[in-house]
Amino acid sequence: MKQTNENISIRLNTTGDLFSRVASILEQARANVVRSVNSNMVLAYWLIGREIVQELQQGEERAEYGKKIIDDLSTRLKSRFGRGFSTTNLRYFRTFYTVYADRLPEIRHIGSGVSAPDQIRQTQSGVLDDLAEAVDAVSEPRGFSAVLGWSHYQVLMGVENRNERLFYEIEAEKEGWEVKHLERQIHTCLFGRLLKSRDKAGVMKLAGEGQVLQTAQDAIRNPYVLDFLGIPEADVLHESALESAIIYNLQSFLLELGKGFAFVGRQKRLQFDADYFYIDLVFYNCILKCYLLIDLKIGELTHQDVGQMDSYVRMFDDKYLTSGDNPTIGLILCAKKNETIARYSVLNESRQIFASKYMLYLPTEEELRLEIERERRLIEPALNREDKP
């Protein structure tokens, strides 16, 4: 297993004051740590997938045999290394190896070999007419990118066409695409649009708009990274200062109402298949015998947010509801710059009990809206003072 240390270095900043120079060192060091963790995680999962595939090939050709092998392996790995090695994840590792079986078991750093991105992107002499042929020309054995994490490769595995998948991998590496940006380019068929367009440079320019680069803290927060390292999520999860302050004060507000609220947790994690979702606040009302899920949005409230909360409620009910519990309800709080919105999210089958019973003990949407606005008026001036030098 070959892995170079190329690009894992820190460039000293010789300009600016002492704080700027020290901050630059720390930021680069953190980025290097995240890059190293992601690289080793990707490589380890590919190797695990290879071991599973080879083990199954040597055994009996029966589905029951394969299931038993993976179940037993998952049980032993979780006992020693934590919950990141569920049967679902082990099957992902197996698929990962199957999709990338032609890869070299090494980490490839930018500039350390194949210059494939330059073959695909626009050149001074013009734009390549056939991207599929250009990607197909990259036939040399490749390792895995040092800048793409496991979540990137999970998304890429969903692209069936090899040429298209390799194109997105190359672009994500060269442009530093965060996972959500990679998903957006795949869902909007960037590869297909480039094939059909005469203005390939214009399409690529448009594709880069709206991109948000990932910080080291964002990357290390990834639940797959945490599971790989065996780090409890509570040790590294963070929120923006405004969100954190509002959520903390809202927690106190509900508990002080004296209407049966009991605090369950913050940043409650839900898992659906291989995806993770986080709920800002979870309460249980002992009088109503129901859970209340609260999601805070800083910005515009969209139909997608409402649909997402409905999904949270269904997933939460499936996982946590017992025979004595009433249906879970959701609450979306949207703190925009000039307006605050509070909206309960109730599934159709629960609307009658919500109107007849729940609202006797729950704060109204107007009460919640006024409370959030009050909190913002108290919090934002203090945050603004902290931001000033």
C-alpha positions in Angstrom: 0.0 0.0 0.0 1.8 3.0 -1.3 1.1 6.5 -0.1 3.3 9.6 -0.6 3.6 12.6 1.6 3.5 15.0 -1.4 1.5 18.2 -0.8 1.2 17.4 2.9 3.2 20.4 4.0 2.8 23.9 5.4 3.8 27.0 3.7 4.9 29.7 6.0 3.1 33.0 5.7 5.7 35.8 6.0 3.2 38.7 5.8 0.7 40.1 8.2 0.7 40.3 12.0 1.6 37.5 14.4 -2.0 36.3 14.7 -2.5 36.0 10.9 0.7 34.1 10.5 -0.1 31.6 13.3 -3.7 31.3 12.1 -2.4 30.4 8.6 -0.2 27.7 10.1 -3.1 26.2 12.0 -5.6 26.3 9.1 -3.1 24.6 6.8 -2.3 22.0 9.4 -6.0 21.2 10.0 -6.6 20.9 6.2 -3.6 18.5 6.0 -5.0 16.3 8.8 -8.5 16.2 7.2 -6.9 15.3 3.8 -4.9 12.5 5.4 -7.9 11.1 7.3 -10.1 11.2 4.1 -7.3 9.6 2.0 -6.7 6.7 4.5 -10.4 6.2 5.0 -11.1 5.9 1.2 -8.2 3.5 0.8 -9.1 1.4 3.8 -12.7 1.0 2.6 -11.6 0.0 -0.9 -9.2 -2.6 0.6 -12.0 -3.9 2.9 -14.3 -4.2 -0.1 -11.6 -6.1 -1.9 -11.2 -8.5 1.0 -15.0 -9.1 1.1 -15.3 -9.7 -2.6 -12.3 -12.2 -2.6 -13.7 -14.0 0.4 -17.1 -14.4 -1.2 -15.6 -15.6 -4.5 -13.8 -18.4 -2.6 -17.0 -19.5 -0.8 -20.3 -21.0 -1.7 -22.3 -19.4 -4.5 -25.3 -18.8 -2.3 -26.9 -15.5 -1.1 -27.3 -16.9 2.4 -23.6 -17.6 2.6 -22.7 -14.0 1.5 -25.2 -12.6 4.0 -23.7 -14.7 6.9 -20.2 -13.6 6.1 -21.1 -9.9 6.1 -23.3 -10.2 9.2 -20.5 -11.9 11.2 -17.9 -9.5 10.0 -20.1 -6.5 10.9 -20.7 -7.8 14.4 -17.0 -8.4 15.1 -15.9 -5.0 13.6 -18.5 -3.0 15.5 -17.5 -4.6 18.7 -13.9 -3.5 18.2 -14.1 -0.4 16.0 -17.5 1.1 16.6 -20.8 1.6 14.7 -19.3 2.7 11.4 -19.1 -0.9 10.2 -22.8 -1.9 9.9 -23.8 -4.5 7.3 -25.1 -1.7 5.1 -21.7 0.0 5.1 -19.9 -3.2 4.5 -22.0 -3.7 1.4 -21.1 -0.2 0.3 -17.4 -1.1 0.7 -18.0 -4.2 -1.5 -19.7 -2.1 -4.1 -17.0 0.5 -3.9 -14.4 -2.1 -4.8 -16.5 -3.6 -7.5 -17.0 -0.2 -9.2 -13.3 0.8 -8.8 -11.7 -2.6 -9.1 -9.2 -1.3 -11.7 -7.7 1.2 -9.3 -4.3 1.1 -7.7 -4.3 0.7 -3.9 -2.6 4.1 -3.4 -3.4 7.8 -2.9 -2.8 10.0 -6.0 -1.9 13.6 -5.2 -2.6 16.4 -7.6 0.2 16.8 -10.0 1.8 13.4 -9.2 1.0 11.6 -12.4 -1.9 11.6 -14.8 -2.8 15.0 -16.0 -6.3 14.0 -16.9 -8.1 17.2 -16.0 -6.1 19.1 -18.6 -7.1 16.6 -21.2 -10.8 17.3 -20.5 -10.9 21.0 -19.9 -10.7 23.8 -22.5 -7.3 24.4 -24.1 -5.9 27.4 -25.9 -6.4 25.7 -29.3 -10.1 25.1 -28.6 -12.5 22.9 -26.7 -12.5 19.1 -27.0 -15.5 18.0 -29.0 -16.0 14.6 -27.5 -15.7 14.5 -23.7 -16.5 10.8 -23.6 -13.5 10.0 -25.8 -11.3 12.3 -23.8 -12.2 10.6 -20.5 -11.8 7.2 -22.1 -8.3 8.2 -23.1 -7.4 8.2 -19.4 -6.6 4.5 -19.4 -3.5 4.5 -17.2 -4.0 2.8 -13.8 -5.0 5.4 -11.2 -5.0 5.6 -7.5 -7.6 7.5 -5.5 -7.6 11.3 -5.2 -6.1 12.8 -2.1 -8.7 15.6 -2.0 -11.9 13.6 -2.4 -13.4 11.9 0.7 -15.5 8.8 1.1 -18.8 10.9 0.7 -17.6 12.0 -2.7 -17.0 8.4 -3.8 -20.4 7.3 -2.4 -22.0 9.9 -4.7 -19.8 8.9 -7.7 -20.7 5.2 -7.3 -24.3 6.2 -8.3 -23.1 7.2 -11.8 -23.3 4.1 -13.9 -21.4 5.2 -17.0 -17.6 4.8 -16.4 -16.7 7.8 -18.6 -19.2 10.1 -16.9 -18.2 8.9 -13.5 -14.5 9.6 -14.2 -15.3 13.0 -15.6 -17.1 14.0 -12.4 -14.3 12.6 -10.2 -11.7 14.6 -12.2 -13.7 17.8 -12.0 -14.5 17.4 -8.3 -10.8 16.9 -7.7 -9.5 19.8 -9.8 -12.2 22.3 -8.8 -12.4 21.3 -5.1 -16.1 20.5 -5.2 -17.8 19.9 -1.9 -20.2 16.9 -1.9 -23.4 18.9 -2.3 -21.9 20.7 -5.3 -20.9 17.4 -6.8 -24.4 16.0 -6.3 -25.8 19.2 -8.0 -23.6 18.8 -11.1 -24.6 15.1 -11.4 -28.3 15.8 -10.9 -28.2 18.7 -13.5 -26.4 16.4 -16.0 -23.3 18.6 -16.4 -21.6 15.9 -18.4 -24.5 15.5 -20.8 -24.9 19.3 -21.2 -21.2 19.6 -22.0 -21.4 16.9 -24.7 -24.3 18.7 -26.4 -23.1 22.3 -26.0 -20.9 24.2 -28.4 -20.0 26.7 -25.6 -18.3 24.2 -23.2 -16.4 26.9 -21.5 -19.6 28.8 -20.7 -21.3 25.7 -19.3 -18.3 25.0 -17.1 -18.3 28.6 -15.9 -22.0 28.3 -15.0 -21.3 25.0 -13.2 -18.9 26.8 -10.8 -21.4 29.4 -9.7 -22.9 29.0 -6.2 -20.2 26.7 -5.1 -19.4 26.7 -1.3 -15.9 25.4 -0.4 -15.7 23.1 2.5 -13.6 24.0 5.5 -11.6 21.6 7.6 -14.2 21.8 10.4 -17.0 20.9 7.9 -15.0 17.9 6.6 -14.1 16.5 10.1 -17.8 16.8 11.1 -18.8 14.3 8.4 -20.3 11.3 10.3 -18.3 8.8 8.2 -15.0 10.5 9.3 -16.1 10.5 12.9 -17.1 6.8 12.7 -13.8 5.9 11.0 -11.8 7.7 13.8 -14.0 6.5 16.6 -14.7 10.0 17.8 -18.0 10.9 19.5 -20.0 13.4 17.4 -20.7 15.6 20.4 -16.9 16.4 20.6 -16.7 18.0 17.2 -20.2 19.1 16.1 -20.5 22.9 15.9 -23.1 25.4 14.8 -22.8 29.0 13.8 -22.8 31.4 16.7 -26.3 32.8 15.9 -27.9 29.4 15.5 -26.2 28.0 18.6 -27.4 30.9 20.7 -31.0 30.8 19.4 -31.2 27.1 19.9 -29.9 27.3 23.5 -32.3 30.1 24.4 -35.2 28.3 22.7 -34.4 25.2 24.7 -34.7 27.2 27.9 -37.9 28.9 26.7 -39.7 25.6 26.2 -38.5 24.1 29.5 -39.7 27.2 31.4 -43.2 27.1 29.9 -44.0 24.4 32.5 -46.2 22.4 30.1 -44.6 19.0 30.3 -41.6 19.5 28.1 -38.5 17.3 28.7 -35.3 17.9 26.8 -34.1 14.9 24.8 -31.1 16.2 22.8 -29.5 18.6 20.4 -28.2 17.7 16.9 -30.0 14.4 17.1 -28.8 12.1 14.4 -31.1 10.0 12.2 -29.8 7.5 9.7 -31.8 6.4 6.6 -29.9 3.8 4.5 -26.4 5.4 4.1 -27.5 9.0 4.7 -27.4 10.9 8.0 -29.7 13.8 9.0 -29.5 16.1 12.0 -32.4 17.6 14.1 -31.5 20.7 16.0 -33.6 20.1 19.1 -35.7 17.1 20.3 -38.2 17.4 23.2 -40.7 14.9 24.7 -43.9 16.3 26.1 -44.8 14.1 29.1 -48.5 15.3 29.1 -49.1 14.8 25.4 -46.9 11.7 25.3 -45.3 12.8 22.0 -42.0 14.0 20.6 -41.4 17.5 19.2 -38.7 17.9 16.6 -37.4 21.4 16.0 -35.3 22.5 13.0 -33.9 26.0 12.8 -33.2 27.7 9.4 -31.2 30.8 8.9 -32.5 32.1 5.6 -35.5 31.5 3.3 -38.1 28.9 4.2 -38.7 26.6 1.2 -41.2 23.8 0.3 -38.2 21.5 0.5 -37.6 22.4 4.1 -41.3 21.5 4.9 -41.0 18.2 3.0 -37.7 17.5 4.8 -39.3 17.9 8.2 -42.1 15.6 7.3 -39.5 13.0 6.3 -37.7 13.5 9.7 -41.0 12.9 11.5 -41.7 9.7 9.7 -38.1 8.4 10.2 -38.2 9.4 13.9 -41.6 7.7 14.4 -40.3 4.5 12.7 -37.3 4.4 15.0 -38.3 5.7 18.4 -42.1 5.5 18.8 -43.4 3.0 21.3 -47.0 1.7 21.7 -47.8 4.3 24.4 -46.6 7.3 22.3 -48.7 9.7 20.3 -47.6 10.8 16.8 -44.5 13.0 16.6 -44.8 16.6 15.4 -42.3 18.9 13.8 -41.6 22.6 14.2 -39.7 24.7 11.6 -38.3 28.0 12.8 -37.0 30.3 10.1 -34.9 33.3 11.2 -34.5 35.5 8.1 -32.8 38.9 8.2 -36.1 40.9 8.3 -38.7 38.3 9.2 -39.2 35.3 11.5 -41.4 32.4 10.6 -42.6 29.6 12.9 -44.5 26.7 11.4 -45.7 23.4 12.8 -45.3 20.4 10.5 -48.0 17.9 11.1 -48.6 14.8 9.0 -52.1 14.5 7.5 -53.0 11.5 9.7 -52.1 13.5 12.9 -53.9 16.8 12.1 -57.1 16.0 14.2 -55.2 15.2 17.4 -52.9 18.2 16.8 -55.8 20.6 16.6 -57.9 19.1 19.4 -55.3 18.2 22.0 -51.7 19.2 21.2 -52.4 23.0 20.9 -53.7 23.0 24.5 -50.1 22.6 25.6 -47.9 23.7 22.7 -46.9 27.4 22.3 -48.6 29.0 19.3 -46.7 29.8 16.1 -47.1 33.5 16.9 -45.6 33.0 20.4 -42.7 31.2 19.0 -42.1 33.8 16.3 -42.1 36.6 18.9 -39.7 34.6 21.1 -37.2 34.1 18.2 -37.3 37.8 17.3 -36.7 38.7 20.9 -33.7 36.4 21.1 -32.3 37.8 17.9 -32.5 41.4 19.2 -30.6 40.3 22.3 -28.0 38.1 20.5 -27.0 39.9 17.3 -25.6 43.1 19.0 -23.4 41.0 21.2 -22.2 38.9 18.2 -21.5 42.1 16.2 -19.4 43.4 19.1 -17.3 40.2 19.2 -16.7 40.4 15.4 -15.1 43.9 15.7 -11.3 44.1 16.2 
